[in-house]
Amino acid sequence: MHPDSADPVASYYSATVNDATVYPPLAGAVAADVCVLGGGYTGLNAAIELAQRGYDVVLLEARRIGWGASGRNGGQAIGGFADDARVAVRLGPAAAHSAWQLGLEGRAILLERIEHFRIACDYRPGYVAAALNRRQLEALRAEAAARAARGYPHPFRLLAGDALHEVIGSDLYAGGLVDDGDGHLHPLNLCRGEARAAASLGVRIHEHAAVTRIDRGPRLCIHTAQGQVSAAALVVAGNAYLDGLVPELRGLVLAAGSFIVATEPLSRARAAGLLPTAAAVSDGNTLLDYYRLSADRRLLFGGRCNFTGREPRNIAAALVPRMVRVFPQLAGARIDFAWGGKVAVSLNRIPQLGRIDGNMYYAQGYSGHGVVPSHLAGRLLAEVIAGDAGRFDVFARIAHRRLPGGPRVAGALLTLAMSWYRLRDLLGW
Ligand SMILES: Cc1cc2nc3c(=O)[nH]c(=O)nc-3n(C[C@H](O)[C@H](O)[C@H](O)COP(=O)(O)OP(=O)(O)OC[C@H]3O[C@@H](n4cnc5c(N)ncnc54)[C@H](O)[C@@H]3O)c2cc1C
């Protein structure tokens, strides 16, 4: 699936989606308390939280619910943020502690959604942060010590050397941090389940309803090709797919590409040889590889991230050698699906939450680690709209840089940044 393609047929997730509900396009003029742009986790969770607080909400999705990153991702549900250390440095000790707690709350919200709304999305606990070299292992050791000091509420353990074979059937790694608080799931089924939950709370959802114009003022008018929503507030949750609609958000995130292949279903024994506890894994590189077993025992292997957003000519040809480097035993396994999507990466890898003109609110830029934080962002967006800005402002206070220059300059800089990260990963810095 091309990151821009309208029809996500080639993804393993769209082939195994368990909720095919179609929501009608917007027709004519309607009014609401809040309009939400974007039918991914951020928009849906903001809508759920707002509806739970009694707001009348209309949600507009340009294509289908889960068409963006939320229906295509690696399914790794990991607490915290893309770069917790950097969040801590930017916020200082007191606010960093609040941010750490918010990172845990994001995961609790996700699990609560699955349980409360009975969302069948194959959630399975277990995640391993795998170290490719000694530097990465030392970083994990420091992370384990920090968790112990803070009273991390879930079981975790550091495994070094061969001990890691307990969870990963590969000789590639120096060790890993195993966390039973994190886990993995079917991302599109989660997203469609959350849409069903929002609709059950009265949220009016419209698909094929791309927002084309926003008339600003004390009462906003949000236009699609066939209708308008008049609302007191707007949540902008288009993330990497927003494409410049809101001038204030242009250049704040890079729309990077990330790609995934799914093997044929593996026998029980073969799957257990790869991942004996069926935990999800990602490595410690900046341009990382990530993988997990699906419920029907395919290996879903992702990576090959690039900052141009451009798709490799042949996704499987780009990813399979990386997969076989981790698991030589998978050489020759059939690849049934290959797809990609756009990841919104902020320059400092910290999520961006903020407000525009006092009645437009946004959350974006989870930097490849958005499954859990987008759930938290949904709650914080609802809180700020309901008049309680305290927790939203923990993040909204962080200043974010824009990509310098126009798209051409930015493109050249990104290529340079890519090469730098590749080199760093290669040398194990
Ligand atoms: C290949 C890939 C793998 C990833 N793997 C992981 C992972 O394993 N773990 C993890 O934590 N994170 C992962 N991520 C990141 C994660 O998926 C995202 O951070 C998260 O899904 C973002 O959710 P969102 O709702 O903000 O954005 P999206 O899910 O992208 O939703 C935005 C929606 O807005 C809609 N939209 C855009 N413009 C308009 C408009 N004008 N009008 C109406 N609608 C509009 C789009 O159609 C889209 O559906 C991955 C991402 C990708 C692409």
The ligand as an SDF file (V2000), in Angstrom:
LIG
                    3D

 53 58  0  0  0  0  0  0  0  0999 V2000
    4.1270    1.9870    9.0870 C   0  0  0  0  0  0  0  0  0  0  0  0
    3.9410    2.5960   10.4630 C   0  0  0  0  0  0  0  0  0  0  0  0
    4.3080    1.8660   11.5780 C   0  0  0  0  0  0  0  0  0  0  0  0
    4.1380    2.4070   12.8580 C   0  0  0  0  0  0  0  0  0  0  0  0
    4.3660    1.6070   13.9350 N   0  0  0  0  0  0  0  0  0  0  0  0
    4.0640    2.0550   15.1820 C   0  0  0  0  0  0  0  0  0  0  0  0
    4.1520    1.1760   16.3000 C   0  0  0  0  0  0  0  0  0  0  0  0
    4.4190   -0.0300   16.1610 O   0  0  0  0  0  0  0  0  0  0  0  0
    3.8950    1.6800   17.5300 N   0  0  0  0  0  0  0  0  0  0  0  0
    3.5560    2.9970   17.7130 C   0  0  0  0  0  0  0  0  0  0  0  0
    3.3590    3.4220   18.8680 O   0  0  0  0  0  0  0  0  0  0  0  0
    3.3910    3.8400   16.6590 N   0  0  0  0  0  0  0  0  0  0  0  0
    3.6160    3.3980   15.4010 C   0  0  0  0  0  0  0  0  0  0  0  0
    3.4160    4.2170   14.3290 N   0  0  0  0  0  0  0  0  0  0  0  0
    2.8850    5.5790   14.5710 C   0  0  0  0  0  0  0  0  0  0  0  0
    1.3940    5.5800   14.8870 C   0  0  0  0  0  0  0  0  0  0  0  0
    0.7040    4.7580   13.9750 O   0  0  0  0  0  0  0  0  0  0  0  0
    0.8540    7.0180   14.8150 C   0  0  0  0  0  0  0  0  0  0  0  0
    1.6050    7.8410   15.6830 O   0  0  0  0  0  0  0  0  0  0  0  0
   -0.6270    7.1350   15.2100 C   0  0  0  0  0  0  0  0  0  0  0  0
   -1.4000    6.1910   14.5310 O   0  0  0  0  0  0  0  0  0  0  0  0
   -1.1050    8.5430   14.9090 C   0  0  0  0  0  0  0  0  0  0  0  0
   -2.5000    8.6110   15.0100 O   0  0  0  0  0  0  0  0  0  0  0  0
   -3.2500    9.9110   14.5160 P   0  0  0  0  0  0  0  0  0  0  0  0
   -4.6810    9.7090   14.7620 O   0  0  0  0  0  0  0  0  0  0  0  0
   -2.6180   11.1100   15.1150 O   0  0  0  0  0  0  0  0  0  0  0  0
   -2.9200   10.0150   12.9530 O   0  0  0  0  0  0  0  0  0  0  0  0
   -3.4820    9.1220   11.7500 P   0  0  0  0  0  0  0  0  0  0  0  0
   -3.8190    7.7630   12.1960 O   0  0  0  0  0  0  0  0  0  0  0  0
   -2.5150    9.2650   10.6290 O   0  0  0  0  0  0  0  0  0  0  0  0
   -4.8520    9.8040   11.3870 O   0  0  0  0  0  0  0  0  0  0  0  0
   -4.9530   11.0280   10.7150 C   0  0  0  0  0  0  0  0  0  0  0  0
   -6.2250   10.9810    9.8720 C   0  0  0  0  0  0  0  0  0  0  0  0
   -6.5340   12.3090    9.4470 O   0  0  0  0  0  0  0  0  0  0  0  0
   -7.1260   12.2160    8.1910 C   0  0  0  0  0  0  0  0  0  0  0  0
   -7.0300   13.5220    7.5400 N   0  0  0  0  0  0  0  0  0  0  0  0
   -5.9130   14.1810    7.1140 C   0  0  0  0  0  0  0  0  0  0  0  0
   -6.2480   15.3530    6.5510 N   0  0  0  0  0  0  0  0  0  0  0  0
   -7.6040   15.4450    6.6290 C   0  0  0  0  0  0  0  0  0  0  0  0
   -8.5390   16.4310    6.1890 C   0  0  0  0  0  0  0  0  0  0  0  0
   -8.1630   17.5440    5.5400 N   0  0  0  0  0  0  0  0  0  0  0  0
   -9.8560   16.2110    6.4390 N   0  0  0  0  0  0  0  0  0  0  0  0
  -10.2690   15.0950    7.0940 C   0  0  0  0  0  0  0  0  0  0  0  0
   -9.4180   14.1280    7.5010 N   0  0  0  0  0  0  0  0  0  0  0  0
   -8.0980   14.3040    7.2570 C   0  0  0  0  0  0  0  0  0  0  0  0
   -6.3150   11.1170    7.4720 C   0  0  0  0  0  0  0  0  0  0  0  0
   -7.0200   10.5630    6.3960 O   0  0  0  0  0  0  0  0  0  0  0  0
   -6.0580   10.1350    8.6050 C   0  0  0  0  0  0  0  0  0  0  0  0
   -7.0010    9.0770    8.6240 O   0  0  0  0  0  0  0  0  0  0  0  0
    3.6060    3.7270   13.0330 C   0  0  0  0  0  0  0  0  0  0  0  0
    3.2320    4.4640   11.8980 C   0  0  0  0  0  0  0  0  0  0  0  0
    3.3790    3.9110   10.6210 C   0  0  0  0  0  0  0  0  0  0  0  0
    2.9440    4.7030    9.4330 C   0  0  0  0  0  0  0  0  0  0  0  0
  1  2  1  0
  2  3  1  0
  2 52  2  0
  3  4  2  0
  4  5  1  0
  4 50  1  0
  5  6  2  0
  6  7  1  0
  6 13  1  0
  7  8  2  0
  7  9  1  0
  9 10  1  0
 10 11  2  0
 10 12  1  0
 12 13  2  0
 13 14  1  0
 14 15  1  0
 14 50  1  0
 15 16  1  0
 16 17  1  0
 16 18  1  0
 18 19  1  0
 18 20  1  0
 20 21  1  0
 20 22  1  0
 22 23  1  0
 23 24  1  0
 24 25  2  0
 24 26  1  0
 24 27  1  0
 27 28  1  0
 28 29  2  0
 28 30  1  0
 28 31  1  0
 31 32  1  0
 32 33  1  0
 33 34  1  0
 33 48  1  0
 34 35  1  0
 35 36  1  0
 35 46  1  0
 36 37  1  0
 36 45  1  0
 37 38  2  0
 38 39  1  0
 39 40  1  0
 39 45  2  0
 40 41  1  0
 40 42  2  0
 42 43  1  0
 43 44  2  0
 44 45  1  0
 46 47  1  0
 46 48  1  0
 48 49  1  0
 50 51  2  0
 51 52  1  0
 52 53  1  0
M  END
$$$$
